[in-house]
Amino acid sequence: MLKVNEYFGGTVKSVALENAEGTATVGVMEAGEYDFGTATIELMTVTSGLLDVMLPGETNWKTYSKGETFRVEKDVRFKVKANGQVAYYCLYL
């Protein structure tokens, strides 16, 4: 079954699915800065646009572009900054 998620007053939206490969979401975000928390390990791949990411323990933003993936550990908070619209794919491990 598909599940629609909406965060930050509708500026971040995703559709979640569960299948034989696991749980994943595909989503979009408007320009802005967002703070997320994780419940599992997440592999996040940018599919369109540029996304600046500040992972826990880091002091500098790192920019990810189309096709690039970053890993976020379980039970942490991380920040992202979109300077324009961004699309992403997130796989939950």
PyMOL Python script that loads the backbone (N, CA, C, O; Angstrom):
from pymol import cmd

cmd.read_pdbstr("""\
ATOM      1  N   MET A   1       0.834  -1.176   0.000  1.00  0.00           N
ATOM      2  CA  MET A   1       0.000   0.000   0.000  1.00  0.00           C
ATOM      3  C   MET A   1       0.884   1.247   0.000  1.00  0.00           C
ATOM      4  O   MET A   1       1.896   1.286   0.700  1.00  0.00           O
ATOM      5  N   LEU A   2       0.523   2.237  -0.755  1.00  0.00           N
ATOM      6  CA  LEU A   2       1.251   3.492  -0.800  1.00  0.00           C
ATOM      7  C   LEU A   2       0.783   4.403   0.329  1.00  0.00           C
ATOM      8  O   LEU A   2      -0.393   4.421   0.693  1.00  0.00           O
ATOM      9  N   LYS A   3       1.739   5.160   0.875  1.00  0.00           N
ATOM     10  CA  LYS A   3       1.425   6.107   1.934  1.00  0.00           C
ATOM     11  C   LYS A   3       1.984   7.466   1.539  1.00  0.00           C
ATOM     12  O   LYS A   3       3.157   7.577   1.182  1.00  0.00           O
ATOM     13  N   VAL A   4       1.149   8.504   1.600  1.00  0.00           N
ATOM     14  CA  VAL A   4       1.573   9.858   1.265  1.00  0.00           C
ATOM     15  C   VAL A   4       1.956  10.578   2.555  1.00  0.00           C
ATOM     16  O   VAL A   4       1.197  10.574   3.524  1.00  0.00           O
ATOM     17  N   ASN A   5       3.146  11.198   2.559  1.00  0.00           N
ATOM     18  CA  ASN A   5       3.638  11.948   3.712  1.00  0.00           C
ATOM     19  C   ASN A   5       3.789  13.412   3.335  1.00  0.00           C
ATOM     20  O   ASN A   5       4.156  13.739   2.207  1.00  0.00           O
ATOM     21  N   GLU A   6       3.503  14.286   4.285  1.00  0.00           N
ATOM     22  CA  GLU A   6       3.661  15.721   4.075  1.00  0.00           C
ATOM     23  C   GLU A   6       4.286  16.328   5.320  1.00  0.00           C
ATOM     24  O   GLU A   6       3.835  16.075   6.437  1.00  0.00           O
ATOM     25  N   TYR A   7       5.339  17.138   5.121  1.00  0.00           N
ATOM     26  CA  TYR A   7       6.076  17.728   6.233  1.00  0.00           C
ATOM     27  C   TYR A   7       6.251  19.227   6.017  1.00  0.00           C
ATOM     28  O   TYR A   7       6.111  19.726   4.901  1.00  0.00           O
ATOM     29  N   PHE A   8       6.556  19.932   7.093  1.00  0.00           N
ATOM     30  CA  PHE A   8       6.904  21.349   7.028  1.00  0.00           C
ATOM     31  C   PHE A   8       5.864  22.166   6.260  1.00  0.00           C
ATOM     32  O   PHE A   8       6.197  22.939   5.361  1.00  0.00           O
ATOM     33  N   GLY A   9       4.615  21.978   6.630  1.00  0.00           N
ATOM     34  CA  GLY A   9       3.543  22.749   6.020  1.00  0.00           C
ATOM     35  C   GLY A   9       3.336  22.487   4.541  1.00  0.00           C
ATOM     36  O   GLY A   9       2.828  23.341   3.815  1.00  0.00           O
ATOM     37  N   GLY A  10       3.736  21.288   4.091  1.00  0.00           N
ATOM     38  CA  GLY A  10       3.525  20.904   2.693  1.00  0.00           C
ATOM     39  C   GLY A  10       4.685  21.213   1.776  1.00  0.00           C
ATOM     40  O   GLY A  10       4.591  20.971   0.573  1.00  0.00           O
ATOM     41  N   THR A  11       5.795  21.750   2.311  1.00  0.00           N
ATOM     42  CA  THR A  11       6.937  22.066   1.450  1.00  0.00           C
ATOM     43  C   THR A  11       7.808  20.848   1.163  1.00  0.00           C
ATOM     44  O   THR A  11       8.671  20.891   0.286  1.00  0.00           O
ATOM     45  N   VAL A  12       7.582  19.754   1.905  1.00  0.00           N
ATOM     46  CA  VAL A  12       8.246  18.473   1.633  1.00  0.00           C
ATOM     47  C   VAL A  12       7.157  17.412   1.579  1.00  0.00           C
ATOM     48  O   VAL A  12       6.365  17.272   2.510  1.00  0.00           O
ATOM     49  N   LYS A  13       7.125  16.663   0.475  1.00  0.00           N
ATOM     50  CA  LYS A  13       6.126  15.612   0.305  1.00  0.00           C
ATOM     51  C   LYS A  13       6.798  14.360  -0.233  1.00  0.00           C
ATOM     52  O   LYS A  13       7.754  14.435  -1.006  1.00  0.00           O
ATOM     53  N   SER A  14       6.281  13.194   0.191  1.00  0.00           N
ATOM     54  CA  SER A  14       6.824  11.938  -0.324  1.00  0.00           C
ATOM     55  C   SER A  14       5.727  10.888  -0.398  1.00  0.00           C
ATOM     56  O   SER A  14       4.675  11.000   0.232  1.00  0.00           O
ATOM     57  N   VAL A  15       6.012   9.870  -1.189  1.00  0.00           N
ATOM     58  CA  VAL A  15       5.140   8.701  -1.283  1.00  0.00           C
ATOM     59  C   VAL A  15       5.986   7.502  -0.866  1.00  0.00           C
ATOM     60  O   VAL A  15       7.068   7.278  -1.408  1.00  0.00           O
ATOM     61  N   ALA A  16       5.489   6.737   0.096  1.00  0.00           N
ATOM     62  CA  ALA A  16       6.217   5.583   0.627  1.00  0.00           C
ATOM     63  C   ALA A  16       5.620   4.292   0.096  1.00  0.00           C
ATOM     64  O   ALA A  16       4.423   4.195  -0.174  1.00  0.00           O
ATOM     65  N   LEU A  17       6.503   3.295  -0.047  1.00  0.00           N
ATOM     66  CA  LEU A  17       6.054   1.966  -0.437  1.00  0.00           C
ATOM     67  C   LEU A  17       6.868   0.919   0.301  1.00  0.00           C
ATOM     68  O   LEU A  17       8.002   1.162   0.714  1.00  0.00           O
ATOM     69  N   GLU A  18       6.271  -0.234   0.454  1.00  0.00           N
ATOM     70  CA  GLU A  18       6.954  -1.395   1.015  1.00  0.00           C
ATOM     71  C   GLU A  18       6.776  -2.528   0.031  1.00  0.00           C
ATOM     72  O   GLU A  18       5.657  -2.850  -0.367  1.00  0.00           O
ATOM     73  N   ASN A  19       7.901  -3.140  -0.365  1.00  0.00           N
ATOM     74  CA  ASN A  19       7.829  -4.289  -1.258  1.00  0.00           C
ATOM     75  C   ASN A  19       8.966  -5.251  -0.924  1.00  0.00           C
ATOM     76  O   ASN A  19       9.590  -5.128   0.130  1.00  0.00           O
ATOM     77  N   ALA A  20       9.237  -6.197  -1.801  1.00  0.00           N
ATOM     78  CA  ALA A  20      10.257  -7.211  -1.539  1.00  0.00           C
ATOM     79  C   ALA A  20      11.648  -6.611  -1.360  1.00  0.00           C
ATOM     80  O   ALA A  20      12.507  -7.226  -0.727  1.00  0.00           O
ATOM     81  N   GLU A  21      11.883  -5.416  -1.911  1.00  0.00           N
ATOM     82  CA  GLU A  21      13.191  -4.767  -1.786  1.00  0.00           C
ATOM     83  C   GLU A  21      13.331  -3.984  -0.492  1.00  0.00           C
ATOM     84  O   GLU A  21      14.435  -3.569  -0.139  1.00  0.00           O
ATOM     85  N   GLY A  22      12.221  -3.775   0.229  1.00  0.00           N
ATOM     86  CA  GLY A  22      12.256  -3.034   1.482  1.00  0.00           C
ATOM     87  C   GLY A  22      11.316  -1.851   1.450  1.00  0.00           C
ATOM     88  O   GLY A  22      10.382  -1.800   0.651  1.00  0.00           O
ATOM     89  N   THR A  23      11.576  -0.899   2.333  1.00  0.00           N
ATOM     90  CA  THR A  23      10.766   0.306   2.426  1.00  0.00           C
ATOM     91  C   THR A  23      11.527   1.461   1.796  1.00  0.00           C
ATOM     92  O   THR A  23      12.726   1.620   2.025  1.00  0.00           O
ATOM     93  N   ALA A  24      10.832   2.266   1.004  1.00  0.00           N
ATOM     94  CA  ALA A  24      11.458   3.393   0.324  1.00  0.00           C
ATOM     95  C   ALA A  24      10.439   4.511   0.156  1.00  0.00           C
ATOM     96  O   ALA A  24       9.228   4.292   0.213  1.00  0.00           O
ATOM     97  N   THR A  25      10.966   5.720  -0.052  1.00  0.00           N
ATOM     98  CA  THR A  25      10.117   6.845  -0.401  1.00  0.00           C
ATOM     99  C   THR A  25      10.707   7.568  -1.601  1.00  0.00           C
ATOM    100  O   THR A  25      11.921   7.571  -1.807  1.00  0.00           O
ATOM    101  N   VAL A  26       9.845   8.173  -2.379  1.00  0.00           N
ATOM    102  CA  VAL A  26      10.261   9.119  -3.407  1.00  0.00           C
ATOM    103  C   VAL A  26       9.597  10.429  -3.012  1.00  0.00           C
ATOM    104  O   VAL A  26       8.420  10.458  -2.654  1.00  0.00           O
ATOM    105  N   GLY A  27      10.364  11.512  -3.081  1.00  0.00           N
ATOM    106  CA  GLY A  27       9.809  12.758  -2.592  1.00  0.00           C
ATOM    107  C   GLY A  27      10.350  13.978  -3.290  1.00  0.00           C
ATOM    108  O   GLY A  27      11.260  13.907  -4.117  1.00  0.00           O
ATOM    109  N   VAL A  28       9.760  15.104  -2.929  1.00  0.00           N
ATOM    110  CA  VAL A  28      10.155  16.399  -3.457  1.00  0.00           C
ATOM    111  C   VAL A  28      10.164  17.396  -2.310  1.00  0.00           C
ATOM    112  O   VAL A  28       9.443  17.244  -1.325  1.00  0.00           O
ATOM    113  N   MET A  29      11.004  18.430  -2.460  1.00  0.00           N
ATOM    114  CA  MET A  29      11.013  19.512  -1.483  1.00  0.00           C
ATOM    115  C   MET A  29      11.193  20.840  -2.186  1.00  0.00           C
ATOM    116  O   MET A  29      11.920  20.962  -3.172  1.00  0.00           O
ATOM    117  N   GLU A  30      10.507  21.831  -1.643  1.00  0.00           N
ATOM    118  CA  GLU A  30      10.653  23.204  -2.111  1.00  0.00           C
ATOM    119  C   GLU A  30      11.941  23.779  -1.524  1.00  0.00           C
ATOM    120  O   GLU A  30      12.516  23.210  -0.596  1.00  0.00           O
ATOM    121  N   ALA A  31      12.385  24.905  -2.067  1.00  0.00           N
ATOM    122  CA  ALA A  31      13.550  25.588  -1.517  1.00  0.00           C
ATOM    123  C   ALA A  31      13.312  25.858  -0.029  1.00  0.00           C
ATOM    124  O   ALA A  31      12.226  26.277   0.371  1.00  0.00           O
ATOM    125  N   GLY A  32      14.340  25.612   0.776  1.00  0.00           N
ATOM    126  CA  GLY A  32      14.238  25.852   2.211  1.00  0.00           C
ATOM    127  C   GLY A  32      15.258  25.028   2.964  1.00  0.00           C
ATOM    128  O   GLY A  32      15.990  24.234   2.374  1.00  0.00           O
ATOM    129  N   GLU A  33      15.303  25.220   4.273  1.00  0.00           N
ATOM    130  CA  GLU A  33      16.198  24.462   5.147  1.00  0.00           C
ATOM    131  C   GLU A  33      15.340  23.616   6.069  1.00  0.00           C
ATOM    132  O   GLU A  33      14.382  24.107   6.667  1.00  0.00           O
ATOM    133  N   TYR A  34      15.689  22.339   6.178  1.00  0.00           N
ATOM    134  CA  TYR A  34      14.868  21.387   6.912  1.00  0.00           C
ATOM    135  C   TYR A  34      15.718  20.541   7.856  1.00  0.00           C
ATOM    136  O   TYR A  34      16.874  20.236   7.563  1.00  0.00           O
ATOM    137  N   ASP A  35      15.132  20.168   8.990  1.00  0.00           N
ATOM    138  CA  ASP A  35      15.786  19.341   9.987  1.00  0.00           C
ATOM    139  C   ASP A  35      14.986  18.039  10.100  1.00  0.00           C
ATOM    140  O   ASP A  35      13.795  18.067  10.412  1.00  0.00           O
ATOM    141  N   PHE A  36      15.634  16.911   9.849  1.00  0.00           N
ATOM    142  CA  PHE A  36      14.974  15.611   9.870  1.00  0.00           C
ATOM    143  C   PHE A  36      15.579  14.716  10.942  1.00  0.00           C
ATOM    144  O   PHE A  36      16.732  14.897  11.334  1.00  0.00           O
ATOM    145  N   GLY A  37      14.804  13.758  11.410  1.00  0.00           N
ATOM    146  CA  GLY A  37      15.294  12.720  12.310  1.00  0.00           C
ATOM    147  C   GLY A  37      15.122  11.372  11.651  1.00  0.00           C
ATOM    148  O   GLY A  37      14.266  11.196  10.784  1.00  0.00           O
ATOM    149  N   THR A  38      15.944  10.413  12.071  1.00  0.00           N
ATOM    150  CA  THR A  38      15.872   9.077  11.484  1.00  0.00           C
ATOM    151  C   THR A  38      15.480   8.036  12.532  1.00  0.00           C
ATOM    152  O   THR A  38      15.816   8.171  13.709  1.00  0.00           O
ATOM    153  N   ALA A  39      14.778   7.014  12.102  1.00  0.00           N
ATOM    154  CA  ALA A  39      14.447   5.877  12.952  1.00  0.00           C
ATOM    155  C   ALA A  39      15.195   4.634  12.485  1.00  0.00           C
ATOM    156  O   ALA A  39      15.318   3.662  13.230  1.00  0.00           O
ATOM    157  N   THR A  40      15.695   4.667  11.253  1.00  0.00           N
ATOM    158  CA  THR A  40      16.488   3.584  10.684  1.00  0.00           C
ATOM    159  C   THR A  40      17.655   4.216   9.929  1.00  0.00           C
ATOM    160  O   THR A  40      17.733   5.438   9.805  1.00  0.00           O
ATOM    161  N   ILE A  41      18.548   3.391   9.434  1.00  0.00           N
ATOM    162  CA  ILE A  41      19.580   3.886   8.526  1.00  0.00           C
ATOM    163  C   ILE A  41      18.883   4.271   7.229  1.00  0.00           C
ATOM    164  O   ILE A  41      18.010   3.548   6.750  1.00  0.00           O
ATOM    165  N   GLU A  42      19.269   5.413   6.659  1.00  0.00           N
ATOM    166  CA  GLU A  42      18.664   5.878   5.416  1.00  0.00           C
ATOM    167  C   GLU A  42      19.744   6.120   4.371  1.00  0.00           C
ATOM    168  O   GLU A  42      20.780   6.719   4.657  1.00  0.00           O
ATOM    169  N   LEU A  43      19.484   5.644   3.155  1.00  0.00           N
ATOM    170  CA  LEU A  43      20.316   5.964   2.003  1.00  0.00           C
ATOM    171  C   LEU A  43      19.492   6.905   1.139  1.00  0.00           C
ATOM    172  O   LEU A  43      18.456   6.517   0.601  1.00  0.00           O
ATOM    173  N   MET A  44      19.950   8.124   1.011  1.00  0.00           N
ATOM    174  CA  MET A  44      19.186   9.140   0.298  1.00  0.00           C
ATOM    175  C   MET A  44      19.912   9.522  -0.981  1.00  0.00           C
ATOM    176  O   MET A  44      21.079   9.911  -0.948  1.00  0.00           O
ATOM    177  N   THR A  45      19.221   9.410  -2.106  1.00  0.00           N
ATOM    178  CA  THR A  45      19.782   9.725  -3.414  1.00  0.00           C
ATOM    179  C   THR A  45      19.032  10.911  -4.014  1.00  0.00           C
ATOM    180  O   THR A  45      17.804  10.905  -4.105  1.00  0.00           O
ATOM    181  N   VAL A  46      19.782  11.916  -4.418  1.00  0.00           N
ATOM    182  CA  VAL A  46      19.188  13.069  -5.092  1.00  0.00           C
ATOM    183  C   VAL A  46      18.889  12.655  -6.533  1.00  0.00           C
ATOM    184  O   VAL A  46      19.767  12.141  -7.227  1.00  0.00           O
ATOM    185  N   THR A  47      17.653  12.878  -6.983  1.00  0.00           N
ATOM    186  CA  THR A  47      17.284  12.509  -8.349  1.00  0.00           C
ATOM    187  C   THR A  47      17.097  13.730  -9.252  1.00  0.00           C
ATOM    188  O   THR A  47      17.040  13.607 -10.476  1.00  0.00           O
ATOM    189  N   SER A  48      17.004  14.907  -8.634  1.00  0.00           N
ATOM    190  CA  SER A  48      16.896  16.142  -9.404  1.00  0.00           C
ATOM    191  C   SER A  48      17.231  17.318  -8.493  1.00  0.00           C
ATOM    192  O   SER A  48      16.786  17.365  -7.346  1.00  0.00           O
ATOM    193  N   GLY A  49      18.007  18.257  -8.998  1.00  0.00           N
ATOM    194  CA  GLY A  49      18.360  19.437  -8.220  1.00  0.00           C
ATOM    195  C   GLY A  49      19.639  19.248  -7.425  1.00  0.00           C
ATOM    196  O   GLY A  49      20.375  18.281  -7.621  1.00  0.00           O
ATOM    197  N   LEU A  50      19.890  20.191  -6.522  1.00  0.00           N
ATOM    198  CA  LEU A  50      21.059  20.161  -5.645  1.00  0.00           C
ATOM    199  C   LEU A  50      20.595  20.232  -4.202  1.00  0.00           C
ATOM    200  O   LEU A  50      19.694  21.003  -3.872  1.00  0.00           O
ATOM    201  N   LEU A  51      21.210  19.427  -3.338  1.00  0.00           N
ATOM    202  CA  LEU A  51      20.827  19.387  -1.932  1.00  0.00           C
ATOM    203  C   LEU A  51      22.069  19.524  -1.067  1.00  0.00           C
ATOM    204  O   LEU A  51      22.987  18.710  -1.157  1.00  0.00           O
ATOM    205  N   ASP A  52      22.097  20.556  -0.227  1.00  0.00           N
ATOM    206  CA  ASP A  52      23.173  20.721   0.743  1.00  0.00           C
ATOM    207  C   ASP A  52      22.795  19.938   1.988  1.00  0.00           C
ATOM    208  O   ASP A  52      21.657  20.013   2.452  1.00  0.00           O
ATOM    209  N   VAL A  53      23.755  19.178   2.535  1.00  0.00           N
ATOM    210  CA  VAL A  53      23.483  18.285   3.659  1.00  0.00           C
ATOM    211  C   VAL A  53      24.486  18.536   4.767  1.00  0.00           C
ATOM    212  O   VAL A  53      25.682  18.685   4.515  1.00  0.00           O
ATOM    213  N   MET A  54      23.988  18.584   6.010  1.00  0.00           N
ATOM    214  CA  MET A  54      24.839  18.676   7.198  1.00  0.00           C
ATOM    215  C   MET A  54      24.526  17.451   8.059  1.00  0.00           C
ATOM    216  O   MET A  54      23.499  17.397   8.735  1.00  0.00           O
ATOM    217  N   LEU A  55      25.434  16.466   8.020  1.00  0.00           N
ATOM    218  CA  LEU A  55      25.254  15.243   8.791  1.00  0.00           C
ATOM    219  C   LEU A  55      25.737  15.449  10.221  1.00  0.00           C
ATOM    220  O   LEU A  55      26.523  16.362  10.473  1.00  0.00           O
ATOM    221  N   PRO A  56      25.287  14.623  11.163  1.00  0.00           N
ATOM    222  CA  PRO A  56      25.718  14.753  12.552  1.00  0.00           C
ATOM    223  C   PRO A  56      27.248  14.686  12.664  1.00  0.00           C
ATOM    224  O   PRO A  56      27.894  13.870  12.006  1.00  0.00           O
ATOM    225  N   GLY A  57      27.805  15.548  13.498  1.00  0.00           N
ATOM    226  CA  GLY A  57      29.241  15.561  13.708  1.00  0.00           C
ATOM    227  C   GLY A  57      30.021  16.355  12.677  1.00  0.00           C
ATOM    228  O   GLY A  57      31.218  16.585  12.852  1.00  0.00           O
ATOM    229  N   GLU A  58      29.368  16.776  11.613  1.00  0.00           N
ATOM    230  CA  GLU A  58      30.027  17.557  10.570  1.00  0.00           C
ATOM    231  C   GLU A  58      29.893  19.048  10.891  1.00  0.00           C
ATOM    232  O   GLU A  58      28.960  19.461  11.579  1.00  0.00           O
ATOM    233  N   THR A  59      30.824  19.841  10.392  1.00  0.00           N
ATOM    234  CA  THR A  59      30.764  21.287  10.602  1.00  0.00           C
ATOM    235  C   THR A  59      30.559  22.046   9.297  1.00  0.00           C
ATOM    236  O   THR A  59      30.332  23.255   9.313  1.00  0.00           O
ATOM    237  N   ASN A  60      30.636  21.349   8.174  1.00  0.00           N
ATOM    238  CA  ASN A  60      30.459  21.979   6.869  1.00  0.00           C
ATOM    239  C   ASN A  60      29.340  21.292   6.089  1.00  0.00           C
ATOM    240  O   ASN A  60      29.130  20.085   6.205  1.00  0.00           O
ATOM    241  N   TRP A  61      28.635  22.082   5.301  1.00  0.00           N
ATOM    242  CA  TRP A  61      27.621  21.546   4.401  1.00  0.00           C
ATOM    243  C   TRP A  61      28.327  20.854   3.243  1.00  0.00           C
ATOM    244  O   TRP A  61      29.381  21.305   2.796  1.00  0.00           O
ATOM    245  N   LYS A  62      27.745  19.754   2.756  1.00  0.00           N
ATOM    246  CA  LYS A  62      28.246  19.081   1.557  1.00  0.00           C
ATOM    247  C   LYS A  62      27.105  19.053   0.543  1.00  0.00           C
ATOM    248  O   LYS A  62      25.968  18.727   0.883  1.00  0.00           O
ATOM    249  N   THR A  63      27.417  19.396  -0.698  1.00  0.00           N
ATOM    250  CA  THR A  63      26.400  19.456  -1.744  1.00  0.00           C
ATOM    251  C   THR A  63      26.338  18.142  -2.515  1.00  0.00           C
ATOM    252  O   THR A  63      27.358  17.616  -2.961  1.00  0.00           O
ATOM    253  N   TYR A  64      25.120  17.626  -2.663  1.00  0.00           N
ATOM    254  CA  TYR A  64      24.872  16.413  -3.446  1.00  0.00           C
ATOM    255  C   TYR A  64      24.027  16.795  -4.645  1.00  0.00           C
ATOM    256  O   TYR A  64      23.087  17.582  -4.534  1.00  0.00           O
ATOM    257  N   SER A  65      24.372  16.229  -5.794  1.00  0.00           N
ATOM    258  CA  SER A  65      23.640  16.519  -7.029  1.00  0.00           C
ATOM    259  C   SER A  65      23.012  15.231  -7.568  1.00  0.00           C
ATOM    260  O   SER A  65      23.143  14.163  -6.970  1.00  0.00           O
ATOM    261  N   LYS A  66      22.340  15.351  -8.690  1.00  0.00           N
ATOM    262  CA  LYS A  66      21.621  14.230  -9.303  1.00  0.00           C
ATOM    263  C   LYS A  66      22.498  12.979  -9.363  1.00  0.00           C
ATOM    264  O   LYS A  66      23.615  13.011  -9.880  1.00  0.00           O
ATOM    265  N   GLY A  67      21.969  11.873  -8.823  1.00  0.00           N
ATOM    266  CA  GLY A  67      22.660  10.588  -8.853  1.00  0.00           C
ATOM    267  C   GLY A  67      23.564  10.328  -7.665  1.00  0.00           C
ATOM    268  O   GLY A  67      24.070   9.216  -7.513  1.00  0.00           O
ATOM    269  N   GLU A  68      23.780  11.324  -6.820  1.00  0.00           N
ATOM    270  CA  GLU A  68      24.660  11.135  -5.661  1.00  0.00           C
ATOM    271  C   GLU A  68      23.853  10.704  -4.437  1.00  0.00           C
ATOM    272  O   GLU A  68      22.726  11.153  -4.227  1.00  0.00           O
ATOM    273  N   THR A  69      24.453   9.825  -3.636  1.00  0.00           N
ATOM    274  CA  THR A  69      23.792   9.238  -2.471  1.00  0.00           C
ATOM    275  C   THR A  69      24.587   9.531  -1.208  1.00  0.00           C
ATOM    276  O   THR A  69      25.818   9.530  -1.216  1.00  0.00           O
ATOM    277  N   PHE A  70      23.858   9.783  -0.119  1.00  0.00           N
ATOM    278  CA  PHE A  70      24.506   9.893   1.182  1.00  0.00           C
ATOM    279  C   PHE A  70      23.778   8.995   2.177  1.00  0.00           C
ATOM    280  O   PHE A  70      22.606   8.661   2.005  1.00  0.00           O
ATOM    281  N   ARG A  71      24.509   8.617   3.223  1.00  0.00           N
ATOM    282  CA  ARG A  71      23.994   7.695   4.243  1.00  0.00           C
ATOM    283  C   ARG A  71      23.805   8.450   5.547  1.00  0.00           C
ATOM    284  O   ARG A  71      24.670   9.216   5.971  1.00  0.00           O
ATOM    285  N   VAL A  72      22.650   8.218   6.181  1.00  0.00           N
ATOM    286  CA  VAL A  72      22.359   8.810   7.478  1.00  0.00           C
ATOM    287  C   VAL A  72      22.134   7.662   8.461  1.00  0.00           C
ATOM    288  O   VAL A  72      21.345   6.756   8.191  1.00  0.00           O
ATOM    289  N   GLU A  73      22.812   7.697   9.577  1.00  0.00           N
ATOM    290  CA  GLU A  73      22.703   6.633  10.570  1.00  0.00           C
ATOM    291  C   GLU A  73      21.355   6.672  11.295  1.00  0.00           C
ATOM    292  O   GLU A  73      20.611   7.647  11.193  1.00  0.00           O
ATOM    293  N   LYS A  74      21.061   5.620  12.013  1.00  0.00           N
ATOM    294  CA  LYS A  74      19.821   5.461  12.775  1.00  0.00           C
ATOM    295  C   LYS A  74      19.819   6.381  14.002  1.00  0.00           C
ATOM    296  O   LYS A  74      20.855   6.615  14.624  1.00  0.00           O
ATOM    297  N   ASP A  75      18.638   6.893  14.331  1.00  0.00           N
ATOM    298  CA  ASP A  75      18.407   7.677  15.553  1.00  0.00           C
ATOM    299  C   ASP A  75      19.270   8.923  15.665  1.00  0.00           C
ATOM    300  O   ASP A  75      19.820   9.210  16.728  1.00  0.00           O
ATOM    301  N   VAL A  76      19.389   9.665  14.567  1.00  0.00           N
ATOM    302  CA  VAL A  76      20.122  10.934  14.580  1.00  0.00           C
ATOM    303  C   VAL A  76      19.267  12.011  13.906  1.00  0.00           C
ATOM    304  O   VAL A  76      18.247  11.715  13.284  1.00  0.00           O
ATOM    305  N   ARG A  77      19.703  13.254  14.041  1.00  0.00           N
ATOM    306  CA  ARG A  77      19.079  14.370  13.341  1.00  0.00           C
ATOM    307  C   ARG A  77      20.085  14.897  12.330  1.00  0.00           C
ATOM    308  O   ARG A  77      21.288  14.909  12.588  1.00  0.00           O
ATOM    309  N   PHE A  78      19.582  15.338  11.164  1.00  0.00           N
ATOM    310  CA  PHE A  78      20.446  15.922  10.147  1.00  0.00           C
ATOM    311  C   PHE A  78      19.701  17.045   9.450  1.00  0.00           C
ATOM    312  O   PHE A  78      18.471  17.093   9.466  1.00  0.00           O
ATOM    313  N   LYS A  79      20.454  17.944   8.840  1.00  0.00           N
ATOM    314  CA  LYS A  79      19.859  19.096   8.177  1.00  0.00           C
ATOM    315  C   LYS A  79      20.097  19.029   6.678  1.00  0.00           C
ATOM    316  O   LYS A  79      21.133  18.547   6.221  1.00  0.00           O
ATOM    317  N   VAL A  80      19.125  19.518   5.922  1.00  0.00           N
ATOM    318  CA  VAL A  80      19.282  19.663   4.476  1.00  0.00           C
ATOM    319  C   VAL A  80      18.850  21.066   4.088  1.00  0.00           C
ATOM    320  O   VAL A  80      18.008  21.681   4.742  1.00  0.00           O
ATOM    321  N   LYS A  81      19.444  21.556   3.012  1.00  0.00           N
ATOM    322  CA  LYS A  81      19.116  22.884   2.501  1.00  0.00           C
ATOM    323  C   LYS A  81      18.962  22.765   0.991  1.00  0.00           C
ATOM    324  O   LYS A  81      19.896  22.394   0.280  1.00  0.00           O
ATOM    325  N   ALA A  82      17.767  23.085   0.519  1.00  0.00           N
ATOM    326  CA  ALA A  82      17.486  23.075  -0.924  1.00  0.00           C
ATOM    327  C   ALA A  82      17.408  24.523  -1.395  1.00  0.00           C
ATOM    328  O   ALA A  82      16.618  25.309  -0.873  1.00  0.00           O
ATOM    329  N   ASN A  83      18.228  24.872  -2.380  1.00  0.00           N
ATOM    330  CA  ASN A  83      18.207  26.230  -2.915  1.00  0.00           C
ATOM    331  C   ASN A  83      17.152  26.394  -4.001  1.00  0.00           C
ATOM    332  O   ASN A  83      16.841  27.513  -4.409  1.00  0.00           O
ATOM    333  N   GLY A  84      16.612  25.292  -4.460  1.00  0.00           N
ATOM    334  CA  GLY A  84      15.526  25.244  -5.442  1.00  0.00           C
ATOM    335  C   GLY A  84      14.780  23.944  -5.195  1.00  0.00           C
ATOM    336  O   GLY A  84      15.039  23.263  -4.203  1.00  0.00           O
ATOM    337  N   GLN A  85      13.874  23.594  -6.065  1.00  0.00           N
ATOM    338  CA  GLN A  85      13.147  22.335  -5.908  1.00  0.00           C
ATOM    339  C   GLN A  85      14.100  21.153  -6.066  1.00  0.00           C
ATOM    340  O   GLN A  85      14.974  21.147  -6.934  1.00  0.00           O
ATOM    341  N   VAL A  86      13.909  20.154  -5.205  1.00  0.00           N
ATOM    342  CA  VAL A  86      14.759  18.953  -5.202  1.00  0.00           C
ATOM    343  C   VAL A  86      13.861  17.724  -5.184  1.00  0.00           C
ATOM    344  O   VAL A  86      12.820  17.718  -4.527  1.00  0.00           O
ATOM    345  N   ALA A  87      14.267  16.684  -5.908  1.00  0.00           N
ATOM    346  CA  ALA A  87      13.595  15.390  -5.840  1.00  0.00           C
ATOM    347  C   ALA A  87      14.595  14.369  -5.314  1.00  0.00           C
ATOM    348  O   ALA A  87      15.797  14.478  -5.558  1.00  0.00           O
ATOM    349  N   TYR A  88      14.078  13.364  -4.582  1.00  0.00           N
ATOM    350  CA  TYR A  88      14.967  12.378  -3.962  1.00  0.00           C
ATOM    351  C   TYR A  88      14.301  11.009  -3.866  1.00  0.00           C
ATOM    352  O   TYR A  88      13.083  10.866  -3.974  1.00  0.00           O
ATOM    353  N   TYR A  89      15.159  10.009  -3.659  1.00  0.00           N
ATOM    354  CA  TYR A  89      14.741   8.644  -3.401  1.00  0.00           C
ATOM    355  C   TYR A  89      15.416   8.242  -2.097  1.00  0.00           C
ATOM    356  O   TYR A  89      16.625   8.422  -1.952  1.00  0.00           O
ATOM    357  N   CYS A  90      14.667   7.706  -1.155  1.00  0.00           N
ATOM    358  CA  CYS A  90      15.231   7.310   0.135  1.00  0.00           C
ATOM    359  C   CYS A  90      14.911   5.843   0.404  1.00  0.00           C
ATOM    360  O   CYS A  90      13.750   5.433   0.381  1.00  0.00           O
ATOM    361  N   LEU A  91      15.953   5.062   0.659  1.00  0.00           N
ATOM    362  CA  LEU A  91      15.820   3.646   0.996  1.00  0.00           C
ATOM    363  C   LEU A  91      16.102   3.489   2.479  1.00  0.00           C
ATOM    364  O   LEU A  91      17.130   3.954   2.971  1.00  0.00           O
ATOM    365  N   TYR A  92      15.202   2.840   3.189  1.00  0.00           N
ATOM    366  CA  TYR A  92      15.320   2.628   4.634  1.00  0.00           C
ATOM    367  C   TYR A  92      15.855   1.235   4.909  1.00  0.00           C
ATOM    368  O   TYR A  92      15.263   0.244   4.479  1.00  0.00           O
ATOM    369  N   LEU A  93      16.959   1.151   5.615  1.00  0.00           N
ATOM    370  CA  LEU A  93      17.597  -0.152   5.885  1.00  0.00           C
ATOM    371  C   LEU A  93      17.240  -0.672   7.271  1.00  0.00           C
ATOM    372  O   LEU A  93      17.689  -1.750   7.661  1.00  0.00           O
TER     373      LEU A  93
END
""", "prot")
cmd.dss("prot")
cmd.show_as("cartoon", "prot")
cmd.util.cbc("prot")
cmd.orient("prot")
